[in-house]
Amino acid sequence: SYSRSTHATAHFQAKIVTATMSDEEDAFAAFGSDSDQSDDDGEDANAAASSGSSDSIQLERAADAAVLHITTTFLSHRKSTHLSHRHVALSPSSVRSTAFMQRLTSRGVKILSLDDSSDGAIADAGVLLYDSKCVEDDIDTGVCKEKEKKIRRDLVKGGFLLLCLLNSGEQIGNSTKEALKACDACSRLSSLVYDVENAQLIHSRHDGQSECIVIAVTKRPCPINSISCPWKDLHTAVPTNMAHRAGETSLEHEQAIAARATITRTAEEMRSFQDKKYPGLSDESIRAAVRSIQAYGFVVLNSIFDPETQTQPWGDATLQDFSKAAEIIKDRDKVDVLNPGRDGMNDPLNYREMAMREDLRVDLRNGPAMYALRAEENERAYRGLGLEIDTDEDKGPTILTKEEGTVDGSIRFHPSILRIVRALFNPHAEDDINGGNTTTKLYSGNFGRWNFGGAGPDGTPQPLRIGQLGTVLSLPGSGDQAMHADTPHLFEHIDCLPCHYANLFTPGKAQEGILDEDGCFTGGTHAAGTSFVYGSHRLSVTAKMTAEDASGVEQGSTIFSAASSESNERVMHLRMIRPSLEMGDALIFDTRVLHQGLANTSTLDKDAADTNEGRRPMLYVNLTHSWFHDPKNWDDRKGIFDS
């Protein structure tokens, strides 16, 4: 799988972070030695020369380095997950994989068998072994490549690949860039799926006879929809004080922020979903999600819902009700929502069940199918929460006065979602995003919590208002929304008070997307989604970006030649993040953050066989403090489905 050609794609012109051997040895000492081989290079070289086992020695060393990286990465990225709950897939080469397998199993890590052709071999990490021969032990090359594709495809988002490159003979090159170019397997990795720009060299050794290199590449936690917003310059250099590394482009910056703002799932958790079990997020993940919303204004939650039983039914109900609603108002009110501006038709109206956002974008809140599904889910949820069932609440929000019970299978009352929002709405002094720091338990001074039957100043989360589930439906041909915030700041003397109003988004229908050659989603979809200007929930950030002069230009920037409001707009574009959600994913955002629905450039079904082709239902739930009410979302207007 080596090629000496220089046809490597441009996304591999990357900066490689190199770990020194001294760092590697010091870190590895914490876990003990895995190899009986001497660390002395001279002894290894002599042994190799006399026994002809240079490749074996190289693999032993590579296995030590690889397992060290796997272990430390697992323990540092998710401290609450035991190694015995981690899964690693190994390259289908029985002889070469032995050294890796022995070391991993000694640490309790589970090794996946790729002999089973069924789906579901989900891994937290994958180890792929390559050499100049490409074939060993009579392994069928075609079968081998398909299994390697499966490892890459079934790697969880946020997981990582270790590419072990063994070359018998001359040295591959003087730099890791050359090694990346030389490996066909590396050159095929898409930079939209993998963070190839920050590939990490964790091991490199040449003993005169053979060379072995191990490179770690992370799978992106959240892909970006890079085909949306064609007006956005993806290759603009990011100002130095915004960039995570020198020379970072706008797209790379966007990918980096999206990665930091995403909570990933482990392979063990993903397997539970396949068994129709719905594991909640760990305390560690809950805290990380809250920090992300506080820092960026949003967080992406990977695979928090089960598409088949939770989100797809709501998407189907939404599309069914919209089709009926469109027919009714066209016949009754002469309003054609599918062809706005049509001669002889009236301008779109707002209804009790549906509000018009812009042309070809509507907010659907109710309908016969949605109401039936809502009544069923609410009854089940109320029983789980120990609440009295009130049919009137099927049309309005629910107030949760305390942390009642748990509910599995619910979108509105998902336990992990509610934990995130409660923690976000009720920070204590040590969580103050404005920099407060005190050892005094300030909540104990909130004496007014005795009023109206309250529990007193005990620091528990205050009552939560949960709106009914609705859908923002984007139709093919809808354009980019104007940048906006859904709610104002309550006060303007502090940069950012704690969030009081958050929205939950989750897709209601799978969209056709662009895949890489392994079948991994690259994030590209013409149905688009929503973009967020990270950090704009802070008054200071938005004030700078919307100033008439160039006060919004980040300090240290050398990319703007003129001091103007146009420069500020370009800074806003640099802060735009376009996370691409798949079915089961969710996004929670502070409604003060600037955001916009993106243009749906999907094409209609030419044969009209599927009237829902290209329609994008984004399910949402409004969550606020109990004392805050957003009246525009549930105004009592003329009904569509009134008999």
N, C-alpha and C positions, 0 to 999 in steps of 0.2 A: 504494500500500500504506500510505497514511497514513489515519488516522481521528482526528477531533477529539473523539471520544467519550471518556468517562472511565471506561470499563468495564474497564480493565486489571485483571488479577488481582492478588490480594494479594501474591503473591511478587515483585512488581516494586516494592514499597515499599522500595527498597533504598538503601543508602549507595553512592555512586559515587566511586571513587577517580579524581581528576582530575590529569592530568599538565600541568604548566605549559609554555607555549611555549618558555621559555628552556631548560628541561630537554630538551625535544624537539629543539631546534636544536643544543644542545651534543652530545647523543648522536648525532645524525644526522651531525655533522661527521666522525665517525670513519669513515663509509662513503662520504663524498663526496656531491655534489649529484646529484639525479636530474632536476631540472627546470631549464629555461632561463628560467623565469619569475622576475621580480624578487621579492624578499621585501618590498619596500616596499608597504604597504597602499594608499597614495595612488595609486601608479602602477598597481597592479592594478585599483583602482576606476575610474580614468580609462580604462584599456584596456577594461574590461568595458563601460563606458558607451558608448564609441565603437564598439566592435566587436560588442556584443551577445553576447559569449562568456563571460558570467559563469559559467555552468554548467561550461564547459570548464576555466576557471581553478580553480574550486572542486574539480573532480575531480582536477586535477593536484596541488593541495595535499593533498587527501585521500589520493591515491596515495602521495605522499611519506611522510605520517604512517603509513599502513597498512603500507607495505613496511618502514619503520624498525621498527615494532612486530614484524612477522613475523620479521625478521632477528635482532633482539636477543633475542626470545623463544626462537627456535630455538637460538641460540648459547649462551644462558645456561641453558636447561633440559636440554640434552643436548650438552655440549661436544664429545663424541667423535663426534658424527654430523655429517658434512659437509653443507653446504647443498645440494649436488648430489644428496643422498639424501633430500631433503625434497619433499613433494608438496602443492600448493595447488590447491584447486578454486575457480574463479571463477564468479560469477553469469552466467547465460546471457543476457548483453546484449553483443553484439559491439562496439558503439561505446564504451560506457562502460567496458568491461573493458580496453580497449587500454592505457590509462595504467598500470594495475596490472600487466598482463602484461609490458609492456616492462621495467619496473623489476625484477620478480621474475626474469625470464629472464636479465637482466644479472648477477644474483647467482648464477646456476646453479640456482635452484629450479625444479623440474619443475611444469609447469602441466597440470592434468588436462583432458581433453576430455570434455564431458558429452554429446556427440553419440552416443556409443556407449551403447546401452540396456542392455548387459550389466552384471552385478554386478561388484563389485571395484574401483570407482573410489574407493579408500580414500585419504583425505587427512589431512595433519597440521593443516591450517588451511583455512578456507573464507571467501571474500569474497563477501558478498551486497549488491547495490546496489538501493536503493529510491528512488523519488521520488513526488511527488504525483499523477503521471499513471498510474503503474504499468505503462504500455505504451510501448515505444519500438521503432522499426524494424520495426513490424508483427509483433512477437513475440506468439505466441499466449499469452494470459494463463494458461490452464489448463496448457499444456505447461511454461511458465516456472515455475509454482508447483510442479509435480511434480519438476522438476529441482532446484529449491531444496530440496525435501524430501529428495531423494537426497543432496545435499551435506550436509545436517544428519544424515541417517541414517548415511552412510558416513564421517563424521568419526570419527577414532580417539578412544578415551577419553583424556582429558587434552589433546586438541586444542582449538582455539579458533576461534570465528567472529568475523569483523569485519563489522559491520553498518554500511554506508555509507548515510546518510540524506541525500538531496538534496532540498531544498524551494525551489522557485522562488516567491518572493513574501515574505510576512511571516515573521517569525522564529517558529520552532516553539515556543519557550518560553524561560523564563529559567533553566531547570535541566535537567540530564540526565534527571531523573525525568520531567519533562514530555515530553521527547523519547521516552523509553521508552514512556510511555503512548500517545503519538500514533501509534506505529508498530504496526500490526497484527501484523507479523512478529515483533516483540519480545514482544508480549503473549501470543503463542502458545507461546513457549519455556517448557517445564516446569522449575520450580526443582528438581525431583527429578533431572533430567538435566543441567541447566546451572547453573553457579554465578552466578545472576542477582543475588544479594545483593552480590557483589563485582565486578559489571560495571565495566569501566574505560573512562572517556572519554579517548580518545587524540588526538582532534582535534575542534575546534569553531571555525567561522569564518562570520561573516555580513558580506557586503560591501554591504548595502543593497538588493541585487536578489535574492540567493539565499543560502541557508544550507546548509552541509554539516557533518554530524556523523559521526564514526566511533567506534563503541563496540565494545569487545572483550569477549566472553563465553566463558568456558572450559567445555568439556564435562567433567562430573565423571569423574575417573579410576576411581572405584569407587562405584556407587550404593548407597544404604542401603535395607534392607528395612523401610520405615517402617510397613508394615501389620502387622508382627509386634509382639509385646509391647503389646497394647492398654492395659495398665496404665501404660505409660511416658508421662510427660507431655512432649510434644514442644515445648511452648511455654514451658517454664520458663526464666527468665533464668539464664545461666551466671554463676557467681562471677567477679568482675573479674579475679582472678589466673589463671583458667583460660581466659577468653575470648580469642579472637583479635581481636575488635573490640567496640566498645561495643554493648550491646543484643543480643548474640548469644544465640540460643535454644538449647535442648538439641539439637534436630535439626540446626541449623546448625553447632553445635560438633561433633556426630558426623560430619557430612559433611566438615568441615574436617580432622579427624583421619584419617578414611578416605582422603582425598585425599593427605595427607602420608605415609601408610603404604602407598601403592600404587606399584608400578613399572609404568609404562606401556610400550606398544610403539609404534614409529614406523610410519608407513604403509608404508615400505619393508619392514620386518620382517613386517607383516601380509600383504603381497603374496607374500613368500617362502613363507608358510604355504599360500597358495592354490596354489602351484606344488609343494607337498609337500616343501618344504625347511624345515628347522627351525633357524632361527638362534638361537644361544645369546645370553645377555645379555652386554652389554658390561662391561668392567672397571668403568666408572662406575656402571652399574646394579647390579652385584654389591656394590660398596661401599655404595651407597644402601640396598640391601635389608638388609644387615647392620646398618647404623645404625638402620634402622626397627625391627628386632627388638630391638635393644639399648634403644631409646628407648620403644617402645610395647608390646613383647612379641609382636608379630606383623608380618607383611608380606604384602600381596596382590600376586601376580604376574599381570598381565594376559596372557592368550593365550600361556601357556608350553607347553601341550600341544596336539596336534592331536586334536580330539574324535573324528573319524572313525576314525583308526587307533590311537589311544592310550587314550583314556578310555572311549569308548562301548563297546568290546568288554568291558572289565572291568565296566562297569555292567550290561551284558546278562548276563554270566556270573554276577554276584552275584544278580540277580533270579531267574535260572533255578535256581540252587542253593538260594536261600531258599525258593522255592515247593516244591521237592522235600523240603527239610528240614522244612518246616511240616507236610507231609502225613505224613512218616515218624514224627515224634514225636507227632503227634496219634493215629495208629493204634497205635503201639507203646507210648508212655509216657503216653497220655491227657493230653497237654499241648497246649493250644490257644493258640498265640502270637498268633493273629489275634483271639481273643475272650477276653482274660484275665479270670479270675474267673468263668468260665462254670460253672454247676452241673454236678457230676459229673466235672469235670476236675481234674487235679493242678496244683499251682503250677509255674510255669516253672523249668527247671533250666539249669545251665551245662553245655555240652558242649565237646568238644575243638575242634569246628569253629565253634561259635556260643555266645556268652555273652549273657545277658539284662541289658540296662542298666536299663531301666524298662519299664513296660507299653508295648507297641507300639514299642519301640526295641531293636534287637539289634546285636551286634557279630559280623559273619560273617567268619571267617578262612579258611575252606576249604570245598571241595565239589568234585564231579567237574569241573564246567565251569571253576571257578577254578583247580583244580590243573592241568588240561590247558593253560590259557592261561599259567599261571605257569611250567610246565616249558618251554614254547616260548620265552617271553620270556627266562627265565634262561639258557637255552642260547645264545641269540643274544647276550645281554649279556656272558656270561662269555667268549665268543670275542672280542668287541670289547675287553674289558678285559685279555685275555691271561691269564685265570685258568683253573685246572683245573676241569672240570665235576664237581660232586659232587651226585648226586641227593638225598642226605640233606639238603642245604641248601635243597631246595625246600620243606621244612617249617619251617625256622628261619632265623635271620638270617645275613647274609653279612658277613664282616670284610674290609674293605679296608685293607691295611697301608700303602699308598702311593697316590699319585695315578696310578692305572693307566689308560692309554688313554682313549678316549672312546666313548660309546654313543649313537647316534641312535635315536630312537623308543622309548626306555625311560622308564617312570615312575620306577622305583626308582633307576635309575642315570643320571638326566638330568644331563648335565655341569654345567649352571648351578645346579641344585639342590644338587649335591654341593659346588660351589665356595662357595656361600653358607654351607652348614652347616659346612664345614671352616674358613672364615674366622671364623664365629661361635663355634665351639668352641675355636679356637686364636688368640685375640687376642694381639698383642704389646703391649709397654708403652705405645706411643703410642695404642693402641686401648682402653686401660683405661677402662671405663665408670664406674669409681669415682673418676676424676679423677687417676690416676697420670700422671706425666710425667717421663721420664728418658731420657737419651741413651745409657745403658748397654744393651747387648743382653743383657737378662736371660736369654733362652732359652739363651745360651751357658753358663750356670751349671747347667743341668739335666743334670748328669753321669750321673744314673741312666738316661738314655735309651740308654746303651751296653748295658744289661742285656737278656737274652733275645733276643740277636741284633739289637738296635736299631741305628739308624744314627748314634746319638750326638746331642749337643745342637746340632743344625744349624738349629733353628727351623722345620722343615717340619711340616705338620699331622700330628697323631698318628692312629693307626689309628681307623677309623670302623666302627661296627656299623650295618648297614642291615637292618631287619626286612622280612619278606615283606608284600606288599600285602594289606590287609584292607579291610573296609567297615563303616561304621556306617550301618545301615539304619533310617530313621525312617518309620513307617507312619502313614497318616491317622488322626488322633485322638490321637496321642502328645502329651503335654504338655510344658511347659517343664521342662528338667532343673534340678536344684538347682545353684547356682553352685559350682564346684569347680576344683581344680588337679589335673593328672594325676600330678604327682610332687612330693615335698618338696624344699626347699632342702637342700643337702649340709651346709652350716654356717650358723650364725645370728649370727655376729659381724661380718659385712660385709653391707652393704645388698643387694648384688647381685653374686655371683660370676658369671663367664662361664657361659653356657648349656652344659649337658652333655647335654640331652635335648630334641629338637625333634620336632614332628609336621608332616607334610605332608598337607594336605587338597586334594582336587580332586573336583568333581562327576562322578558316573558316569552321570547321566541328565539330559537337558534337562527343565526344569520349565516349566509354563505360567506366564507372567509378565504383569504389567500393562505395556502400552506407551503411549507418548505418541502424538500424532496423526501423527508422522513415522515411527512404527514403532521408536523407540528404547526400550530396556528401562529402566524407571524404578526397578528394584530390587525392586518389590513382587511377592512370590510367596507363596501360601498354604503351600507346602511348606517355607518358612522356611529356616533354616540354623543357624549358630552365632554367638553374640555373645561378645565379648571385652572385659574390663575393662582398658582400656589402662593400662600402667604398673604393673599389679598383680604383675608378676614381681619387683618390688622388695619386700623385707620391710617397709620403712617405709610404703609406700603401702597395702599390705593390712592392716598393723597398725592404721593410722589408721581405715580404712574398716570394720573389724570390731570396733572398740573399743566398750565398753558406754556410754561417754559421748559427747560431741560433739567429741572430739579429732580426728575425721576431717573435720570441716567445714573446707573450704578457707578460708584467711585472706582477708579482704576480702569474704566472702559476706554478702549482705543478704537472702537468700531464705529462710533458716531462722529461724523464730521461737523454737524450743525447742532446748535443748541435750539431745540424746537419741540413742540408738542408731538411731532412725528417721531422724534427720538424716544420720547416716553412711550409711545405706542409700540415701538419696536422692543422696548424692554418688557412691555406686557406680553408681547408675542414670545419672547424668550422664556417667560414664566408660565406659558400655557402648557398644560399637561393633558394629553389625550389618551387616557387609559382605555384599553380595549377589553371589555368584559365578555366572558363566555357564560353560557348557561350555568347557573349555580353560584356564580360570583356575585358579590354585592359591593356597594360603595356607600359609605356614610360621609356626608359633608356638612360642615357648618354653613347655614344658609346665608351668612354674611359674605361668604367667599364669592368672588366674581366667577361666573361660568356662563356657558352658552351651549345650546343644543347645536350639533353640527349638521351640515347639509346631508340629506339622504340622496345619494346619487345612484341608487339602485334602479334597475330597469324593470318595467312592468312585464308581466308574462304576456308575450305576444299572442298566444292562443287563448288567453283569458281562462285557462284551465284552473289556475290558482289565483283567486282574486286577492289573496293576502300576500302574494309574492312581493318581497321588498319592504313590506310594512314592518316597522320596528316598534313593538310595544315595550316601553320601559316602565316596569312596575315601581311604584313609590309608596312610602309611608312617611307622613309628617310626625315628628316627635318633638314635643315642647315641654317646658315646665307647665305645671297645671294652671298657673295663673296667666299664661300667655295664650291668646287665641288669634288665629289668622282668619278673619272673617271672609276674605275673598275666596278662600278655597271651598267654602260650603254655603255660598249665598243661595237663598231660596228663590229660584227663578222659575220660569215657565218650564214644564216638564216635557220631555220627548215621548215617554212611554205612558203618559196619563191616558187612562181609558176614556 
